[in-house]
Amino acid sequence: MTEKANPSPSRPADAFATAGAIAYGGSIDGFIIDGASPTAISQQDAEINEDNLDTFSQSISSSSLTISISGGEGFVFGAWLAIDTQTTITLDASTSGQTVFLGWNKNSSNDVIIGLDDAFSTVPTDTDQRIPLYEFDTDASGVTAVRDERQVGKAETLTKISIAENLGVPIYSDSTNAPSEMGSTILIDGSSGETFGLYSYNGSAYQKVGNSDEEIESLIASIIAGGNEIDVEYNDLQDSIVINNTGAYFDQDARDAVATALTEGENISITYDEPNNDIIITTDALNQEQAEDVVGSLIVGGENVDVDYDDTTGTLLIALPDTFELTELLVTENIEIQSTQAFSSESGDNIQMENDGSGLLYTNTTTDTELSRIDETGNMSIAGELTEGNVL
């Protein structure tokens, strides 16, 4: 593992590294060197493995609060920093806006720091210089979001004064007091009514160099054209460009399309209540209650059959009556009676029919007399007097 911070206290300054830090590190706060293009400082330092300088890239997981920051190279407050090993940091759970910084300990030699805020000294008389790398959000188990705060490559903020100095032109608040000489060039700082920029004298007045705001606006408006269902409207008076999507598809369009696609079928009707955004589907088919009523009205009782439709419970009862009249008996095959059957005659006497092993025996149980017998071949014999009470 190698860490380098130059200039660094408590050790002789390396002339080459110091010169490089001055040359590279002339920005206000600092910046990161792209790992694909390491500086000559790291390339000529035998202790630094420039293949491990990976622009301080990060590695996170949604299931872990521990993050990894790869090696890298940068400049912080005029000092050259390089670290060719990976650094691991544990974040706080369920916390947003946790910033990881790159910096160095100005009280220790070659002490590169990659960590959270509490890894750096912030005492006014002993503040460790640093620049941000990333900002992390976490939940209870891991990282939920990361924001890249690195400034990769050198960047400087140019002021109006530095522009004027670099161009070698004087600065004025307006052109009134500027020299009226053909070819004179000045910088208007925009503090008065005139727009900030470079102006040149054309023999009668100062004119802003380059296109005017109006010309630039018109140029932009001319190259922005509407496309498929896109309209572009340039308002020259209000200096605005309005871009409208004329083909936008809204909820109402979807409802209208669905209502149009639905088709009525047999016993089905569809009503689209557009103001209330309702599609009402109704049916003319019989419901269960109506079907039960129709069946109940169709089935009627016949001879010796009772039909009872209970509309409340939805049941249809078909039953034989407690008593019925047997006026004719036709025997075409052998009859086998497994048990005794009882009937009532017209006179009210009870008639019992049973299989006594030789055929069917009919007995008047009220008078305890045998009435008739049907043998297994179907022949009937009558015992006793055939009277009204003995008629089945």
Secondary structure, 3 states (H helix, E strand, C coil): CCEEEECCCCCCCCHHHHHHHHHHCCCCCEEEECCCCCCHHHHCCCCCCHHHCCCCCEEEECCEEEEEECCEEEEECCEEEEECCCEEEECCCCCCCEEEEEEECCCCCCCEEEECHHHCCEECCEECCEEEEEEEEECCCCEEEEEECCCECCCCCCCHHHHHHHHCCCEECCCCCCCCCCCCEEEECCCCCCCCEEEEECCCCEEECCCCHHHHHHHHHHHCCCCCCEEEEEECCCCEEEEEECCCCCHHHHHHHHHHHCCCCCCEEEEEECCCCEEEEEECCCCHHHHHHHHHHHCCCCCCCEEEEECCCCEEEEECCCCCCCCCCCCCCCCCCCCCEEEECCCCCEEEEEECCCEEEEEECCCCEEEEEEECCCCEEECCCCCHHHCC
